[in-house]
Amino acid sequence: MNRKEILSLVLILVLGLSACLLAGCGKDGKKEDSKGDSKSGEKVVIYSNADDEAVQAMSEALDNNGFKGKYAFETFGTSELGGKILAEGKNMEADMVTMSTFYLKSAQEQNKMFADLDFKPDTLEQIPAFTAPITSQEGSIIINTDLLKEKKLDAPKSIRDLAKPEYKDALAVTDVKSSSTAWLLIQALISEYGEDEAKSILGNIYKNAGDHLETSGSAPLKLCESGEVAIGFGLRHQAVAAKEEGLPIDFVDPTEGNFSLTESVAVLDKGDKSNPLAMEIAKCIIEKGRKGLQKYYPNPLYNGESTDAKNKSANPKIFKEPLTFELYKHHQEISDSAK
């Protein structure tokens, strides 16, 4: 073989290798399809609005049951993720989501984007076939006991009390436009007093909060823990945990009631492009993750679950209308008009 022939052969080999690399050849020379119809080899992308504690509990359940390295969480605020779900539908990058149940119901009605679960969750209450609850969260008033004594303030007994002038600049609450935690407060007010009076009460609560109308549901508790405010409204289970840690934190179950929201898992139905591992991961979270989740979110959701007496709220209530995104938006409008 002469030099010209050798150079030609080398050129052919180089061009062939380049073509293989561009086509995505694996070690066996076959194309590795990362975006094709079969996604069984890809990580399951999970979009979630869950708190860090919930993500940790779910991750531990997955890692301990054969799914380590096979999934990736991406977390968002409730409103941000809700907007993505409603706007993008099946075109979302995610393979599954954990999200406020009311958002999932509205998204399914609008976009028909979730697959029915191929397992049967043994829930205490009837649920849609495409969801399974992972957490239940109740609202309560949170107080810094030391700061109340220092400021010579009585502990509030109701959400309506938070509108009293003596609590001006001593209060932190969340904005329902950015956090669903605030919806627990608004549901309680509207349920007890009606929309018009609730709007008036909210206006005075927002005046008392001033700059502490927060965007994060956990912010009022953190501000109470740091001593920046004496009173907040937030998630009951977080206040219970802070009290148990020995912090000067206590909680008050308001006379209007402890309203609750659930968060659920749902698997996207992308037809042939669905990742089959997503359904297995959803099942693992429900069947193996609830024990860990209940350490942080103690409310029972499934048959056979229980909770300690300290975790049982004094006055659990459910809003008279079904919780939907449309109702959430309506209550956001009431909140905005009260500012």
N, C-alpha and C positions, 0 to 999 in steps of 0.2 A: 504494500500500500504506500503510495507516494505522499509527500507532504501535503499536497492540495486535498487529497482524499481524506487524510487524517483530520485536517482543519474542518472539512465539511462535516465529518462525522461528529466532531466535538460540538460544532455549531448546532447540529440537529439535536444532540443530547441536551445542550443548554436550553434551547428553545422548548424542548419537551418538558424539562423540569420546571421551567418558568410557567408554562401553561398549566401544569399540575398544581403548582402553588397558587396561582391565581384562581383556579377552580375550586380550591379548598380540599385537596387530596389529603387523606390521612395516611397513616403508616402503611396501610394495605392498598393505597392507591385509589381508594374510593372517596367520593366527595362527602365531607362532613356537613350535613345540612343543619345550620343553626337557626334558620328562619323558615324552614319548610313546613310541610304538613305535620310531620311527626316531631313533637317537642319532648319526647320522653327522656332525652339525654340532657336537657337544659335544666338549670336551676329554676325552681318555682319562684316567681316574683310575687311578693305579698305586699299590697298596699294596706296601710293600717293607720287608724287614728288613735290607737291604744296608747295608754301611758307606758312609761318605761318599765314599770313593774309587770304589766301584762305581757309586754313583748319578751321580757326576760323569762317569765313563766312558760310562755308558749315555746320559746327557743329551747329551754331546758327539756321540755317534754319531747320535742322533735329530735334534739341531739341524742337523748337517751333511748330513742326508739328507732334508730337506724336512718335518720334523715339528716345527719350532720353534713354540712357542705352541699346540701341539695336544695336549699332555699335561700332567699334574701329578703329581709324586711326593708321596706321604705316607709317612713312614718310622715304623717301630715297632720295639720290641724283639722278639726272636724269640718269646718266650712270649706277649707281648701279641697280636701278629699271629696267632700260631697259635691262640690262644683265639678270636679274632674269626672266623677262617676256619672253624673247626670248629662254632662256635655259630651263625653267621649264614648260612653256605652261600651260595646264590645271591642272598640278600637283601642281601649286602654292597653298599656304595656303589661299590666298586672295579669297574673293567672288566677289569683284569688284575692279577696279583700276581707279584713275585719273592720267593721264599721258600725256606727249607730244604726240600729235595726230600722228605725223610721226612714232613714235615707235609703236603705237597701230596698224596702218595700216600694217606695216611690220610684226608684230607679228601675226596678223590675217592671213596674206598671208602664213606665214610659219607654224603656229600651228593650225589654225582654232579653236581658243580657246574662242571666245567671242560670246555671243548670240545676235541676233537681238533684239533691244529694242522693248518693247511692247507698247510704246507710240511714238508719232510723234512730234519731236522737230520742232518748226516753225523757222528754221534758215534762215539767209540772203543768205547763200550759200549752195549748195548741199553738203551733207555729207554722209558717209557710214552708212548703216542701223544699225550698231552695236555701233556707237559712237554718243555723243552729246557734243558740246564744252562747257567748263565752263569758260575759260578765253582766252584772246588774249593779247599778250605782245609784245611791240615794243622796239627796241633798240635806244639809242641816246647817244651822248657825254654828259658827266656830268662835270661841272666845279665848283670849289670853287672860288667864285668871289674875296674874300679877298686875298686869296693866289696868285691868278694871278696878282693882283695889287702889292702885296708885292714882287713878283719875277719879276715884269715888263715883263710879258708874255702876248701876245695877245691870245685871245680865238681862238681855232681851229674852222674852218668852215667845215672841211671834215674829214673823217676817215683817208684819206691819209695824212692829216696834222699831225696826231699823230706820224708819222715816222720822223718828222723834228728833227734835232739834238738839238734844243733849249728846247725840252720837255724831254730830258734825265733826269731820276730820278724824274720826276714830274708826272708820268703816272702810272695808274693801269688798267689792263685789265684781263679778265678771260681766262683760258685754255679750249679750246673746247673739250678736252678729258674728262673733268670732269663736265663741265657746258654748257648747250645748249644756254645760254645767249651769249656766245662767237660766236656761229654760226650766230647770227644776224649780227655781225661785218664782219665775213668772207663771208657770202652771199653777203653783200653790196660790198665788195672789188672785189670778183670774177665777180659779175654781171656787175660792172662798168669797170673793167680793164682786165678781163680775168685771168686765173689761174696763168700763169707765172709771170705777173706783180704783182698780188695779193700776191704771195709768197714772192717776193722781198720786198714789202711794209710791210708785216707781220714781216719779219725778223728784220726790223728797229724798228717796233713798239715793238717787244719783247725786243730788246736791250734797248729801252727807259724805258720800264717797269722794267727791271732788276728783282729784287726779288719780285716785285709786279705783277707777272703772277699768278693770284689767282685761287683757285679751286671753289669758291662760286660766283654765279652770282650777289649777293648783296654786295660783298666785295669792289669793286671799289667805290660804293657810300659811304659805311661806311668809307673808307679811305679818301674820299673827305670831308665828314662831320667832321672827326676828325682832318683834316688839315695835314694829313701825305702826301697826294699828292694833286696837284692842278687840275688834270684832270683824268677822268676815262671814261670807256665805260660800260654802264649798261642798266637797264630797265627804259624806259622813265617815266612810271607812278610813279615809286618810286622817281625819281628826282623831278617830279611835286609836289608830296606830301611833300618832304623835303623843297622845296622852299616855299610852302604855310605855313609851320610851322615856317617860319621866319629864317631858317638857311641860311648861305651865299652860297647857292647852286643855280645854274641855269643849264639849259640844252640847247644843240644845236642840232637841227635836221640836220644831215649831208647831204651834197650835193649829196652823193651817194644814199640816200634814207633811210627811216625808214622801215626796214624789220621786219616781225612779225612771231611769232609762236603761235599756239593755243595749249591748253591743253584740253583734253576731258575725259569724263567718259565712261567706258565700263564694262559690267557685264560678268563674266566668265560663260561659258557653261560647267558644269560638269555633265550633264545628270541628273540622279536621285539624285545625290549628290549636285546639285545646291541648294543654299539657296534662296527660293522664295522672301524673304524680300529684297534681294539685288536689284532687279528690282524696287521695290517700293521706296527704298532709292535713287536710281539713278534718278527716276522721280521727287522726292521731291527736290533734289539738283538743277535740271534744272528748275522746275516750281516755286519753292519757294526761291531758293538761289541766283538767278541771281541779284536781287536788292542789296543784301549785297555784292556780288562779284564785282559789278560795282563800288562800292565805292573805291575799290583798283585797279581794272582792267577795266577802263572805256570804252574800245572799244566795240561798239555794235556788237552783234553776232546774235540776234534774231529780227524778225520783231516787230516793235513797240518800240524798244529800241533806245535811243539817247545818246549823250554825249555833255558836255559843250565844247565851242570853245577852251578853254585853254587845253583841253585834246586831241585835234585833231592835229596830227603831220603834219608838213609842206609838207612832201614828202613821203607818204606811198607807198611802193612797194612790189611786190611779185616776188620771184625767178622764173626764166624762166622754171626750171624743177620741177616736183613734188617732194615734200620733203619726203624722205624715209630714213630709217636707213642706207641703202647702200650708199646714197648720203652723209649722215652725216659722215660715216666712210671715204669716199673718201676725204672729206674736212678736216677731222682730220689728214689724211696722209699729205695733203698739209701743214697744220699747223705744224706738227712734223718736216717736212723737212725744215721749215723756222726758226726753233729754233737754 
